[in-house]
Amino acid sequence: MTKLTAAFALIAMTTLGACSTLTAEERSVATGATIGAVAGAALAGDNTQGRGAVVGATIGALAGSAAANR
């Protein structure tokens, strides 16, 4: 895990912890996007200029939304 990925993960988890007024669906989407972004960044590596994080966040947000709507 690179330093940038670790820093992003720390910031994202801190931000999610501060969102106590979110609905259950919003929380699921935000959590999915965060996990997806970190996983996408880690899998894509440093040479993709953040594209892996963006794709991972999008997929994670969609998965979080689908999970919340079950």
C-alpha positions, 0 to 999 in steps of 0.5 A: 500500500502506498503512502497516498493510498494509506493517507486517502484511506485515513481521510476517508474513514475519518470523514465517514465517521463524522457523518452521523446525520446520513440516512442508512442509504447515504451511509451505505453509498458513502461506505461503498464508495470509500472502500471501492476507491481505496481498493481501486487505487491499491489495485491500479497502482500509482501510474494511473493518475487516480483513475483506479480510485475513481472507477473503484469509487463508482462501483463501490457507490453503486454496490452500496446503493444496491445493498441499501435498497434490498 
